[in-house]
Every structure is written in C-alpha cells, then in structure tokens.
Amino acid sequence: MFFIALFFAPIFASFPPWATGPALITVGSMMMTNVLQINWKYIGDGLPAFITIIMIPFGYSIGYGLISGIGSFIFINSAVFIIYKLSGGRIAPPNYDERDDWVGFITRGGFKSNIPPWIMRLFGKKPESVVSSPTPSVDENVEELKEISYER
C-alpha cells in the first residue's frame, strides 16, 4: 500500500496549501455535529470536551487538542474522585450523578461489544450479545435543546 502511495505523492504535493481549506472546513463542520452528544451537564465531561474543541484550532494541532482534553479529563475526574472518596461522599459536584458511566461501559463488555461476530467466531469465541442503552439520535437532542430553551 505504501508503494502505491509513492506514485501519488508528487500529485498531492502539487496542491497549494490554501486549496485544502474548503475540505478542512467541511470536515470540521461534519465533526461539530457530534457536539450535541457530549454530556454538558457534568463539568468533568463538558469542560475537557470544551478544552479539546478550543485547543485544536488555537494550538494548530489535533494532537495538542487531544492531549489537553484527555489530560484535563484525567485531572478533573481524578480530583473529583479522590475528594469524593476521602470525604466519604460528602463533598461532590452538585450534578455528580449525571456523569457518564465509564465503569458501566466496561462491565457491559466495553469495546468487545463492537467486535463483529464473524471475527469472534474466527478466533473460536462465541459472540456475546451485549445489551446497551441506545444512544439518542441528533433529532432527539435537538428537540431536547429546544425544550430547554423554551423553558427559559
């Protein structure tokens, strides 16, 4: 595959850098449609997502954005967890119960639930049907946002 790409490298190198702008804007706008599925109610989920979204353009690098978002996620949620455990559950953010359930994700099968059944059979494993809660569609999220805005 790499050797095939070598023949196309001069063609792609001939594109001027400013010609890639419309494609990057299109990809960025398609990526922003997933922002509706972020849990903005809990600061331990919303703030790292916000930092990631902001740091990608301001850091001029997807890698710097991801590093800052993952680092802030680990720092915020670790601090909340440690304070919660040390205080015996007395000190916690007001919406601590609304956080994403990562432990439940792992106990339900984690990424193993995304492995196609034919690959599981290929390795001699019986495919397990993992029951997971359905993720809301974009239309349901838009309706929920409209209801919230009408309540104000």
Salt bridges, closest charged atoms under 4 A:
GLU128 OE2 - LYS112 NZ 3.66
GLU143 OE2 - LYS146 NZ 3.92
GLU144 OE2 - LYS41 NZ 3.84
